[in-house]
Amino acid sequence: MIFTTIHHPLIYKLEENNYSILLMIINECLENMLLICDNERKIINTITEYTLLWPQKHRKRIQEFFKKMKKKNRIIYIDKINNINSEMDCKTELCDNILSIISDDIDLILCGSSCVNCFDKYSRNIVNIDEYSVSGFLIKRRRSNSVIIEANKYSVEQFSREYLYPIFKYAKSIKIIDRVLGYHIDNHPGELSENYRRGLELIIKSIVESSLKKELLIDIYTTLCLSVNILHIDETRENIVAFICYLEKKFSTKINLFFKGDLDSKFVHDRFIVTNQISIQIGRGIDIVSENGMIRDTVISLVNNPGNFMFNINTLPDIGGNKKQDVS
């Protein structure tokens, strides 16, 4: 759903007839890619230097792209993890900078034809910019915009590694939004169902296992449907809070929980995971883990504008019992 990429700065030093290729690629980046750069800013600074030399009509678009990527928190700076120098004829420091941050988690290294051989010893995910439009990566990226998950195809471990870990790895804030959580109760009034317990535990576990952030903000938004739960509203709320406290203790993390009133069913029906980088919609919601430990059938899709439904949620009244704490 989200892909980690490295752009070789030299691809931004293009001839006039190649600008359209890169402008097409940056539009792809805005959908669901992260741009990984070195913490010393050598890669991003060199890219900036090259784009300042672009003709005005193209320079404005590329500058707007980097502004949007920054606003979406999609430019990630990481420390040097390798001491590798290029063994090829180009001998450019730019290749060495990229080699210093290469890892198995990088989904795409985009470079020009002169530097492809600098990286093929260390990664299989190299794409020549001239071949991007026919690359396997492009097909995979576009297919990931909406993915149908067949029942019992994935174990929870496989599902986490393929779909959840990449979403959470570099995120600083995560919102889990599921209106059903707050009034999906079992035969005993007020008890959160086992399906939802398993699903929510999987998501929190995946966040903690994959996140690189020491300070992470996790919010859960749900509703207590007053027309359904009026007789058991306090018990339902207390049991959900107790389960969240159990997850906090088990995974040594902090979770904020917000209950919204939904008498008129205005709380958004679909279920979402929203980070500070990307938003996805989960067709089945939190209820994704079956009794046999396999993932149930669902659909996962990218969401382009989460601000619309977040505005809707924020306008609903808090009905008390929220579990909120500072993250410091």
Order of alpha helices (4+ residues) and beta strands (2+ residues): beta-alpha-beta-alpha-alpha-beta-alpha-beta-alpha-beta-alpha-beta-alpha-alpha-beta-alpha-beta-alpha-alpha-beta-beta-beta-beta-alpha
